[in-house]
Amino acid sequence: MQHETPGSGELILIRHAPIAEPGRLCGRTDLPARIAPAPIAALRAALPRPGQLVTSPAQRCRQTSEALWPDIAARPDPLLWEQDFGSQDGLRIADLPDLGPLDGPDLALWTPPGGESFSDLCARVGPALAGYGKAAARIAAPVVLVVHAGVIRAALSQLCAAPHAGLVFEIPTLSVTRLRCGAEGPFSVIEAGRT
């Protein structure tokens, strides 16, 4: 998985392990992960050792990071929290409103009551992702972020230059998204949502 473009680096984004209580919308709802040893071992074997390891403060991200690399202390970054779904956070998926009629740009701007829109999430995490991408270009080993689907979609939106573009990507749990990075941060997608 080493980068092949001279003067570039890699930012590797890993979505956390499945939550222990599935079937709910979990943005800021801080539920634990369900850590299964076999998928964690397979993922660890397929990844390079991080030069820097960063997580969302959510326990599902921290637990995933600790399971993958128990010997590396990850740094939590509060900017990398999942989208704030406001009063809908923690609801069962069946109880959520149907947003299917919204097109991509409107969906990115839609704000749940008391929460933030996907566009707001992109604005919040954008500077952090750019900073980690710049760091990846400076060091000889990848920068790894253990984060949420929304954060990964925000990174993909940045590279597609449209806030709604990342919403079309499926980001399964324990999937890997790799971005090529240069002096200005991420500039291309190597792969997205690989399991």
N, C-alpha and C positions, 0 to 999 in steps of 0.2 A: 504494500500500500504506500510505498514511498512516492513522493511527487517526482515528476519527470521533467517539469518545465524549469530551466535554470533560473535561479533567483526567486523561486516561489516556494510556498509552503502549503500545508494542508490544515484546514479547520474541519474537525470531525465532530458531527453532532449526533448524539445517540439519544433516542427517545427512551425514557425510563421503562422499567419492567411493568407488567400489568398491575393495576391496583388490586388490593385484596378483596374489595367489595365492588365488583363490576356492575355496569348498568346505570351509572350515575354520571352527570356532568361534573367533572372535577377540574376547576381552574384553581381557585385559592383554597378549596376544600382539601385539607391536608391529610389524606388517607395514606396508609402504608402500602408498600409494594408487596406483591406476591413473588418472592424470589425462588425460582426453580433452578437447582444447580446445573442441570444439563444444558439448558439454553444459555446460561451465563458462561459456562465453560467453553461452549462452542463460539460464542461471540468474542470472548477474551482471546481465544486461539486465532481468530481471524483479524485481530486488530494489532497495530503497532503499539508499543509502550508510549504513553503520553509524555510529551515534554512539559506540558502544563495540563492540569486537570481541574475543571471548574464545573460546578453544579448549580442548579436552581436550589434555593433554600428548602424546597418541598421535600418531605421525608422520602417520598417515592423515588426522587432523583438521588438523594444522598445514599439511600439504601442500595440502589442500583450501582452507583459509583463504588461504594465500599465492597460490594460483592465482586465487581469486575477487577478492581485493583486495591485489595485490602492493605497493601504496603505503601500506597500513595495517599497523602492527605489532600483531599480536594478542597478548593476554596469556593465557598458559596457566594453567589452574586445575586443580590436582591432584584436586579434589573431583569433577571432571567426567569422570573415567575411566569407561569402560564397566564393567559388572558383572564382578566377579572370578569366573571359572568354575573356579578351583582346578585340580585335576588334569585336568579336561576341556578346559581352555583349549588351543587349538591343534589339537585332535583334528579329524579329518575328520568332516563332518556324519553320514556313514553309520555312524560308530563311536560315536555318542552314544546314551545310553539313551532309550527311548521314554517320554516323559512325558505322552503323550496321555490316559491314564486319569485324570490328576489334574484336579480342578476348579480354577477360577480362584483361590480363596483358598489351596488347598493348593499350587498351582503357585507362587504368590507367596512362599510360605514355604519351598519346597524349596531346600535348600542343596547345591550340588555339593561333593564331597569337597575340603576345603581352600579353599573359596571363600566367596562370600557369596550370600545369597538375593536375589531381586528386592525383597523388602521391606527388606532391609538396604541395597540400592542406593537405594531411595526415601528412607530415613532419612538416608543420607549426602549425597545431592544436594539434598534438600529445602530446607535453609537457604540454600544457594548460589542455587538457582533463585528463592527468595523475594527474596533480596538483589538479584539482577539484574532481577527484575520491578519492585522498588521504584525502582531506578535508571532503568528505562525510563519510569516514570511521571514522573520528575523532569526528564528531558532532552527536548529537542525532536526527537531522532532515535532510531531503534530501537536496542536492544541486541541484538546478533547473537551467538549461540553456535554454533560449529561443533563438533558432538559426535556421540554414538553413539545407535543406536536405543534402547538401554536407558535412557539419560538422558532422551530425548524421551518414552518411554513413562512414565517416572517423573514427568515434568512433567504429563502427561495424567492419571495416577493421582491426583496432588495435587488437580487441579481436579475430579475425579470423586469425591473423598473416600473412595476405597477403594483400598488398595494393589494389588489385582489388576486394577483396571479398565483400566489402561493396556496390559495384556498383549493386549487384543483388537485393538489398532490395528496395522495394517501400516505400517511406516516404511521405505520404499525408500531406497536410497542417493541422494544429491543431492536429497532431498525437503525441503520447507519446511513447518514447523509454526509457526503464529503464535498468540500468546497476548496477550489484552488485559490490561493491568496497571494497577493503581492504587496508592495509598499503602501498601497491605499486601502488594503483590506481584501475581502473576497471578490473575485472577478469571474469565476466560472464554476459550474456544477460538474463534478466528476461523476457522482451518482446520487440518487435520492431514494430514500425509503427502502434500502436493501435489507432483507432479512436473511 
